[in-house]
């Protein structure tokens, strides 16, 4: 058995939980700041609130993935799957290619365990994709709003200039 794999897995778990904690804390602070901020438009408030909840959900998924990975090593399932593999190889060498019912159950459990972990990882990727598209949509709206505000400001300044020129032409200084 490779003794480096559990160490790497534990480091991965610690880094994952640490990252989830840092990002979750940032989002909690963003939600708190949203309550006290008076100069945020209602549209921006909705965007910030939804973004924070999406990211908190992503942090929860990260923690769930870390729990599953750490549970794999804490409960000794890594050694169990190795032992099961050795048993099946020994049976195959003897000529018994059919696994026993308890071995079949163990194989299914291990498969479902990692399928669950991978599905959580897929959910995390989907949440990140939804967050990416929400950011893109929000930035496009903000850009349009800035463009429209600038156009309105320029039109207002142009109208002011035309009025001043009209006064100058009529003899008013």
Legacy VTK file of the C-alpha trace (Angstrom):
# vtk DataFile Version 3.0
C-alpha trace
ASCII
DATASET POLYDATA
POINTS 173 float
0.000 0.000 0.000
1.240 3.467 -0.872
1.694 5.437 2.373
1.970 8.721 0.479
-1.614 8.602 -0.823
-3.326 9.167 2.570
-0.981 12.067 3.317
-1.762 13.681 -0.015
-5.475 13.058 0.542
-5.344 14.687 3.988
-3.500 17.684 2.572
-6.139 17.925 -0.130
-8.876 17.766 2.511
-7.220 20.467 4.629
-6.687 22.761 1.659
-10.244 22.193 0.463
-11.772 22.943 3.857
-9.496 25.965 4.251
-10.486 27.367 0.873
-14.156 26.751 1.596
-13.857 28.512 4.972
-12.108 31.565 3.510
-14.616 31.979 0.681
-17.593 31.328 2.952
-16.363 34.005 5.355
-15.989 36.480 2.469
-19.555 35.812 1.354
-20.919 36.144 4.896
-19.163 39.516 5.133
-20.637 40.518 1.765
-24.137 39.640 2.983
-23.584 41.595 6.213
-22.242 44.569 4.288
-25.259 44.482 2.035
-27.549 45.129 5.017
-25.628 48.220 6.110
-24.950 49.653 2.652
-27.426 52.325 1.625
-25.900 53.295 -1.723
-26.442 49.948 -3.481
-29.247 49.796 -6.027
-31.951 47.165 -5.563
-30.761 45.388 -8.727
-27.212 45.236 -7.356
-28.511 44.016 -3.990
-30.301 41.113 -5.662
-27.195 40.259 -7.672
-24.882 40.384 -4.638
-27.284 38.373 -2.476
-27.741 35.657 -5.104
-23.987 35.541 -5.783
-23.251 35.139 -2.084
-25.765 32.304 -1.681
-24.457 30.542 -4.799
-20.940 30.737 -3.474
-21.962 29.617 0.011
-23.638 26.607 -1.604
-20.390 25.949 -3.497
-18.474 26.134 -0.209
-20.885 23.629 1.331
-20.286 21.310 -1.624
-16.532 21.665 -1.125
-16.874 20.722 2.534
-19.086 17.736 1.635
-16.471 16.528 -0.854
-13.748 16.962 1.786
-15.833 14.997 4.314
-16.283 12.144 1.839
-12.572 12.056 1.024
-11.565 12.156 4.683
-14.229 9.559 5.522
-12.672 7.266 2.946
-9.405 7.229 4.872
-10.787 7.564 8.422
-12.989 4.497 8.083
-10.234 2.474 6.441
-12.111 2.030 3.191
-8.915 2.592 1.224
-7.434 -0.510 2.857
-10.738 -2.350 2.420
-10.836 -1.817 -1.331
-7.191 -2.941 -1.574
-8.000 -6.096 0.394
-11.064 -6.751 -1.761
-8.942 -6.413 -4.889
-6.404 -8.868 -3.508
-9.181 -11.348 -2.585
-10.676 -11.140 -6.078
-7.248 -11.681 -7.659
-6.655 -14.729 -5.459
-10.080 -16.134 -6.351
-9.418 -15.553 -10.041
-6.052 -17.331 -9.755
-7.778 -20.327 -8.184
-10.379 -20.309 -10.944
-13.318 -18.780 -9.033
-14.167 -15.757 -11.168
-17.550 -15.097 -9.550
-17.352 -12.709 -6.532
-19.174 -13.703 -3.362
-22.305 -11.708 -2.376
-20.495 -9.721 0.361
-17.745 -8.862 -2.119
-20.330 -7.737 -4.642
-21.971 -5.531 -1.991
-18.603 -4.043 -1.060
-17.846 -3.306 -4.723
-21.216 -1.584 -5.121
-20.702 0.421 -1.937
-17.277 1.632 -3.087
-18.646 2.467 -6.522
-21.619 4.402 -5.094
-19.348 6.189 -2.638
-17.122 7.549 -5.381
-20.018 8.197 -7.737
-21.530 10.355 -4.991
-18.242 12.189 -4.553
-17.958 12.779 -8.284
-21.580 13.928 -8.530
-20.910 16.472 -5.786
-17.878 17.613 -7.736
-20.041 17.905 -10.860
-22.571 19.983 -8.889
-19.727 22.232 -7.777
-18.611 22.714 -11.380
-22.204 23.479 -12.408
-22.567 26.031 -9.595
-19.311 27.645 -10.766
-20.639 27.739 -14.350
-23.902 29.332 -13.213
-21.880 31.878 -11.218
-19.734 32.615 -14.271
-22.788 33.251 -16.446
-24.429 35.389 -13.757
-21.286 37.523 -13.547
-21.222 37.838 -17.310
-24.886 38.822 -17.472
-24.480 41.325 -14.642
-21.395 42.937 -16.171
-23.146 43.250 -19.550
-26.098 45.002 -17.852
-23.747 47.277 -15.918
-21.841 48.141 -19.098
-25.098 48.949 -20.898
-26.192 51.093 -17.956
-22.885 52.987 -17.965
-23.116 53.432 -21.729
-26.657 54.764 -21.468
-25.709 57.108 -18.604
-22.778 58.439 -20.580
-24.932 58.952 -23.654
-27.535 60.792 -21.557
-24.792 62.957 -20.014
-23.345 63.798 -23.440
-26.799 64.622 -24.813
-27.420 66.871 -21.810
-24.068 68.641 -22.330
-24.777 69.014 -26.039
-28.158 70.564 -25.274
-26.452 72.980 -22.838
-23.866 73.947 -25.488
-26.605 74.508 -28.075
-28.527 76.687 -25.643
-25.419 78.776 -24.880
-24.650 79.199 -28.591
-28.257 80.159 -29.196
-27.974 82.859 -26.521
-24.691 84.114 -28.012
-26.291 84.359 -31.468
-29.216 86.290 -30.029
-26.850 88.783 -28.419
-26.949 87.508 -24.858
-23.580 87.016 -23.173
LINES 1 174
173 0 1 2 3 4 5 6 7 8 9 10 11 12 13 14 15 16 17 18 19 20 21 22 23 24 25 26 27 28 29 30 31 32 33 34 35 36 37 38 39 40 41 42 43 44 45 46 47 48 49 50 51 52 53 54 55 56 57 58 59 60 61 62 63 64 65 66 67 68 69 70 71 72 73 74 75 76 77 78 79 80 81 82 83 84 85 86 87 88 89 90 91 92 93 94 95 96 97 98 99 100 101 102 103 104 105 106 107 108 109 110 111 112 113 114 115 116 117 118 119 120 121 122 123 124 125 126 127 128 129 130 131 132 133 134 135 136 137 138 139 140 141 142 143 144 145 146 147 148 149 150 151 152 153 154 155 156 157 158 159 160 161 162 163 164 165 166 167 168 169 170 171 172
